[in-house]
């Protein structure tokens, strides 16, 4: 019985950590643009996330982020390598606009 309670506690605490890896409904708070990278700050994140502007896919993702921020739309975002925006500057895997 103690093992089951401990397992439940571990699962509940891990859910909070995983919530930073993929956010399903957040606003974009700020965007910084540098020559080869754009930094995006999402609500609930303590660090900026990165979009490298190295190919057409990433440039399109940056355009989506700009459009969502300008129209105050909520987005879903996921970070590469299962990283967290709480302690690192993760690279963005995808951004979906909530319409």
C-alpha positions in Angstrom: 0.0 0.0 0.0 2.9 2.4 0.8 4.4 1.7 -2.6 1.2 2.7 -4.3 0.9 5.9 -2.4 4.5 6.7 -3.1 4.0 6.0 -6.8 0.9 8.2 -6.9 2.9 11.1 -5.3 5.7 10.7 -7.8 3.3 10.7 -10.7 1.5 13.8 -9.5 4.8 15.7 -8.9 6.2 14.7 -12.4 3.1 16.1 -14.1 4.1 19.6 -13.0 7.6 19.2 -14.4 6.3 17.8 -17.7 3.9 20.7 -18.1 6.8 23.0 -19.1 7.8 20.7 -21.9 4.6 21.1 -23.9 2.1 23.8 -23.2 -1.3 23.4 -24.8 -2.8 26.9 -24.3 -0.4 29.8 -23.6 0.1 33.4 -24.7 3.3 34.8 -26.2 4.5 37.5 -23.8 7.5 38.9 -25.8 9.6 38.2 -28.9 13.2 39.2 -29.4 14.9 38.9 -32.8 18.6 38.6 -33.5 20.3 38.0 -36.8 20.1 34.2 -36.7 17.7 33.4 -33.9 14.4 34.6 -32.5 13.6 34.3 -28.8 10.0 33.8 -27.7 8.8 34.2 -24.1 5.6 32.2 -23.3 3.4 32.8 -20.2 4.3 30.4 -17.5 8.0 30.2 -18.6 10.8 31.8 -16.8 13.2 31.6 -19.8 12.9 32.5 -23.5 12.6 29.7 -26.0 14.6 29.8 -29.3 13.7 29.5 -33.0 16.8 29.3 -35.1 16.1 31.2 -38.4 18.2 28.7 -40.5 15.6 27.3 -42.8 12.1 27.9 -44.2 10.4 25.8 -41.6 11.8 27.8 -38.7 11.1 31.1 -40.5 7.5 30.0 -41.0 7.3 29.0 -37.3 8.6 32.5 -36.4 5.9 34.0 -38.6 3.3 32.0 -36.8 4.6 33.2 -33.5 4.5 36.8 -34.7 1.0 36.5 -35.9 -0.2 34.8 -32.7 1.4 37.5 -30.6 0.1 40.4 -32.7 -3.5 39.0 -32.5 -3.3 37.9 -28.8 -4.1 34.3 -29.7 -3.3 31.3 -27.5 -0.9 28.8 -28.9 0.2 25.2 -28.2 4.0 24.8 -28.0 6.4 21.9 -27.6 10.1 22.0 -27.0 12.8 19.8 -28.6 14.7 17.2 -26.6 11.9 17.2 -23.9 13.6 20.3 -22.3 11.8 22.7 -20.0 11.4 26.4 -20.4 11.6 26.8 -16.6 15.4 26.4 -16.4 16.8 26.4 -19.9 16.3 28.2 -23.3 14.9 25.3 -25.2 14.5 25.1 -29.0 10.9 25.1 -30.1 9.7 22.0 -31.8 6.4 23.4 -33.0 3.8 26.1 -32.4 0.1 25.7 -33.1 -2.3 28.6 -33.0 -5.5 28.2 -31.1 -8.2 29.6 -33.4 
